[in-house]
Amino acid sequence: MIVDFAPVWSKLERYFSFGAGSSTGPTARRIALVNVLSAFSTCSTLIFLAICVVLGPEQYFSLILALANVSALYFITPLFHRFGSIVGAIYFWATTGIADTVFVLIAGRDLAAHYFLLSGPPIAVMMLGPNRRLLAVPPVAIYIILFLTIEKFAPARTSIFLPDWFATMSLVFCVVVAAMVNFLAAVYAFQRAETAEHALELEHQRSERLLNSLVPAAIASRLKERPKEIISDDLPSVTILFADLVAFTPRAAILPASELVSLLNRVFSEFDRLTEKHGLETIKTIGDAYMVAGGVPVPQSDHATAVADMALEMLVLLRRLSDEIGQELDVRIGIDSGPIVAGVIGSRKPFYDLWGDTVNTAARMESHGIPGQIQVTSRAKDAIGPLYIFEERGLIDVKGKGKMLVHLLKGHRYIKVR
């Protein structure tokens, strides 16, 4: 015969959560803890009541009556949660103190009922919560004083005859239960502390990832070490790359939002991979434009060649993606080398950005460029060096710059292993 305990467990769960209502988090846990302790105390009291009934209801009438009343008082503890989040805890604490004292007065301290008072300090803190630890001081002090008073002045036995085995059983039971409660309180406290520490660590890691996504790692370290410092750097030699997807705006008008975002995310994720591969920094994305810098924020001797290598790989990457998705993807790329100013702006959401003629000129190289080509300035060509193949495009009229001699980066002069 299979016994179905589901209905019983369902009722227990309702009892344990009774009074929590809409409470969540620590408050709900403390209410559930009070209910669990009240259920345990009710069961323990009923066990002693049953033993007294077996031994003789007439002989132990006063003890049976006290046990019956106390078990009822324990059982109704959850009803007091409706009057406040800590009212049930205070009621349970008061009931325990009074009940233990009454048992000692009826049967003597050999019954060891007052040993439950030793569980009072951790239970008080657990039920009231760490934020109310000052409120837990009076009940803890009262429990300690009450225990010492009973141990010193209460009679070992009263006029009620109790078998030695009953007194021994009661002593063992009360000591073991008090020790278990203290043990569980310690486990609960350390578990909550470890959970909180783990949550803080996860939040710290999330904050670290968020900060590193907003600014380069070297800048993030400076922000953490000196949060009030205004971060600004003059960098005399860097290389800037701007890339813009060709005809992406008309495509955005006809593609569903999910497809458009998915496509852009895939392209820029691949660009991010190339940026990391070549030791460069992604500065920002604006719509379908992508900005990369070499030699930022930490000076880098090969910043120009690293950017050149990435630019060449971007063209190869887009050809491969075009074949995979069945849509033509093309890009204009512009590069310039020279000095810039870099710094962090904003406090709530810090943003690392670059300023200067080099940045503006690299952007112009892209906007005045040719789809599928990498257009560079003369100074970028010189910085990249003779190991790369260039094609002179000639003089072009650049907005805000006038006539400029520009070149197209075509590839490596020799097989390059990187």
Secondary structure, 3 states (H helix, E strand, C coil): CCCCCHHHHHHHHHHHHCCCCCCCHHHHHHHHHHHHHHHHHHHHHHHHHHHHHHHCCCCCHHHHHHHHHHHHHHHCHHHHHHHCCCHHHHHHHHHHHHHHHHHHHHHCHHHCHHHHHHHHHHHHHHHHCHHHHHHHHHHHHHHHHHHHHHHHHCCCCCCCCCCHHHHHHHHHHHHHHHHHHHHHHHHHHHHHHHHHHHHHHHHHHHHHHHHHHHCCHHHHHHHHHCCCCCCEEEEEEEEEEEEEECCHHHHHHHCCHHHHHHHHHHHHHHHHHHHHHCCCEEEEEECCEEEEEECCCCCCCCHHHHHHHHHHHHHHHHHHHHHHHCCCCCEEEEEEEEEEEEEEECCCCCEEEEECHHHHHHHHHHHCCCCCCEEEEHHHHHHHCCCEEEEEEEEEEECCCEEEEEEEEEEECCCCCC
